[in-house]
Amino acid sequence: MEPKDKIISILKRIDGRGYKAYLDLKGSYDFGLFSLLIDHVQRDPFASPSLLRVEVYENSFPAELYQSNVRKVALEDYISRAFRRGIRRFTDNRRGSGKSGIIHIDAGNQEILQRSSVNISPDMLEIRFQVGLPARGRRIMGFEAQKILMKILPEIISYSCFYENLPSDELTSHIQSFEDAEYLRSQLKELGLVAFIADGAILPRESGVSDRPLQNAVPFKSPPSLQVAMETVQKCSVVGMGIPEGVTLIVGGGYHGKSTLLRAVELGVYNHLPGDGRELVITREDAVKIRAEDGRRVEKVDVSSFIHHPPGIGNTSRFSTENASGSTSQAANIIEALEAGSNLLLFDEDTSATNFMIRDERMQRLVSKDKEPITSFIDRVSELYSEHGVSSVLVMGGSGDYFQKADTVIMMDHYQPHNVTLEAKKVAKEMPLNRETESKGKFHYLQRYPRPESIKPYKGKKLKLDSRGVSNLIIGPETIDLSQVEQLVESRQTRAIGYALHEFHKNYMQKANGHSSKRTCKKGNIKIVNVLDYLENSINREGLDFLAPPGRNRPHNLARPRRYEIAATMNRLRTLTVNS
């Protein structure tokens, strides 16, 4: 390790030279209280910024702040956000061309996620971030680089990486809020609930492009008949609305908050920042939003419980298409979610295929069942819960046919929920349906076995894995559209999914089977759920660094994805092949 003054001498020597001379900075430097490691130096001021790390060996954070994995994730998230605040506080106007002067750390948005940008242990605190080394045109600005590395960075590190310099009350609140959310989530199953929305929660967001809370929004207030009290880690009682297991309808007029409530529930699988308004909107971790997705690819999915013998297709127990319709895509999305381990499905009529959700009595009379290959979800929803333990939460503003199937009916009126289950049942009794139940046989599906060689992360001989925003994953020659996988919230999750698919392609089969037989690898004899278990358990054990492909060690820009979004991405690969 070099003394920090070596940076000054290098920068004086290369000042004004061509940009590639910055490569001389690569190495590690001793700053006394911390070490600065320059791992990768950009070769052009317009390229992605250089990758740096800071290692603080005298970890000053009390051990109780990261003694459990839950607390560790919350603390690391807080430090990353403190580092970002430090960047904003100490960085003045950038000068130079391209990405000159940029200092960036992945610190997330409203959700608190496990990230690769900060890692804390009893021995060390490690921060991973990017710096755009400054240039005028493509000539090195040595004095500006010296200012960044020798003055601004130490100020940011002092501000954010030492416990004694951080507001302890705010830090403690951040960790406790995260810990409380996890603890509440752990109680849902025992209480027979799929979700909990605390009184006082703020559900509406600022705008369609901002996930911050809407100012002056109506606070959530639970109806007395659905009110439950839950206990936090600190033994404080929290009161709010519990959504029971089973079939739940959310009804109400347009613009009264139905979809807003469902959106809060679907993102309740994540924990949110203190002050977000959704800190205590808690949903079971296995909730998956289901929607129609015209045009998506489907690979040998058993949709026979919903679609049987459509014209020109025949057997649908191994249904494949390059261009799914609304109904077939929604059927496939359900089966794929169950295959990944979900027991909680969320639907909004606005994004569902009407003919998949309901076929009313008049349509049954006009179009006989022998001419209709679709079994509507209404004829499976109760069976899914009673026989398979799969709950459903559905926003329904236009059809009352589901009243007979619902266990709970919540009406949103001026953004406030009301329990109208008894009223809905009364309506159903007074206006009985004469439609026929059209489900044939028991609900079932065949498991699939993905073939790792069908995942192609290389373009030629070059590994090509990256995200373009939240909604697009580049993997090899293909760009996967994830815009309708609605529970992805960050591009860093999308990138991590790409790395997870590479891990499956390259290493999974031999690790799972205990040997490296290529023959076993190509059999494709491991279920998708087993692949997801392997990835999840490995991240739990080794952290996100486990996913790093060769040549991308110590990634700075990953956030943990859920198993359900990994599965959704795999299922949208145009190259995927499976055995079933």
Steps between C-alpha positions, in 0.01 A plus 500: 500500500632842400491814718226743402755759383581267211169609345620862497830414335328287234247772419771766472693277263206418271329842507409606146582163348262273311219351704637144506787619720245491787563123497811574707268569796381142521596356839442548873590798719524547876311802635550409865140451614411328176646351184405612150504231234475596134390174336410608149593817311282617214688542171300795376321789675178402322516136617347360819672661801792331676433247778634581845472348845561628849589261781462633854680251723414657835127429471346738754141375473371314809465127433133497604418715196589215263479190719215350293472489122188719520685773690805463276296569185339806662833639625673452166210673327521793741876538447456500121243779529724695738785467248270634227405794722869563552555508123231765465635698793869512409502483120496838328435570132650237272757617250627319195366284219289187501454353847774714655454559871210261553498317833225241520391226739204266466279608790154412373164670497208456741557128559763366739675213323808289551770660284856433393617861544557474878625201697556503875662238722657507847839563338425745223260735326528493121345760267487450121435798276588671171702808418521673163865606480504854357626599157488797264417339170706184541785662693548430869407775747745400773419777747125429482563127548719577802222711649251212462723222631689689770242747632141421402513123548651517851229751597226269371653201679536686829140620471343160424722210605563565869231434757589797718441740207150374418171604668445202729125557543441501124720193452323309777159596359603375155607161635201462732254588224647230276510250785138571594384445142679165483356398836145593398538306175608192695168510692266515200481128431430414863221759509344370178574826315653574161559871564482771766452874446558709811268784593657830397681352199530726196434290189476750208825597330611844386463429128533231237876560488562559871467237771507756780187542715230737378482812711172555687375152410220340703656272765384139496243397762399137545134395524422371852399152381836444328710672764781300656772590749852377437811525715835645394844385611491770768168356629303797374148436370422601142137513386390468141305303242579134456415342165408138574609197303253375240333695220490877560332752272582871500203686352382860471448779253761633263769724655412395856829320568454132401813471289694722741427254781597203283822671390594560863429134576707374206798714607445402863728205428780757552578710806493876458686800637382675816276784383399325177146443628513127423742396776225287655331379182608139523427220254601137506828451316347256246250748349516520119315751281327326209401675179439444131811544290426489130795400283714328762663164434378190683706180514323169568283626786213277612202734461252215452308593817410830330539440125407175328508404133494842334468481120822400330685431826350193665677385818577789735682306773825609329385827350754705305464818298719787384207743517258432785153653507363679804327192641777249428766733639300553819447125541873442450587774749289327767655157444852644494438686828374182668792308354738749666335442839236775527181446698368855465381645168405866441277616212374834370218487247659795316799285400320166466350329196122529537428162338747336737349651814128449428251342257151604597168318463395674181827419327471140615157478336617652174841326476478145631786352701601265219587811299687675786848364590550739794400409855465838668685571823168539682455124466838422656549771763322322787655163417847655499450601863302205634710231332841663459517779761543771234336829601393767252448876538307649209405857409153477344306811411294371208380147580302376797521135395790451740278585801400135531864392506634764738584436864561872563379807310662838568344812350715809450304824542689830485826311566364331813427125529168356614423135566196426280525121503152450647345746256671330205378158615149641536512634144625163377214322678233741376635492143618140456710414197382235260837472330651155492832418661719401207808353664565144391696276733726602787739791473852373431818580312811314391839607632766612253875442497699787343803420288796718605662491156195683358597811698750678278678785682777531241495701180769329302772438757415806708291478817216749457289563809355838593180683580353795315287651770265281698316357202765368264761231556769442241616140508724391215338594168156546655324788676225376732201730551409499871276805489199294605675321786358758737674413828848578370589839648869566416736454208751350747255215558471449125879482467519251788244281324724493194790389719276235661410358159870489412567310823235245405638472147860459609512334839169384642462149369845382599475659847151365564594151388841498667692439177566663166351245263402679181259218429313567826512871423323454169230271633321791661375287788465763774172684553481878472409520870825317587704745292336789685560334838868457411542864398311629804690283748835589343429875525388453862827325575752693289336832418454656157868451416405136440334608174804681358609353163871454422674834456230688693610429855379726779203644305398846616155521344285201594181493707332182610215379277223271617486143374174579318656768281796271424249236386300757301814609316608143424153426363519799264828392342444439130771233508368305801435129452360268766422137560166414656 
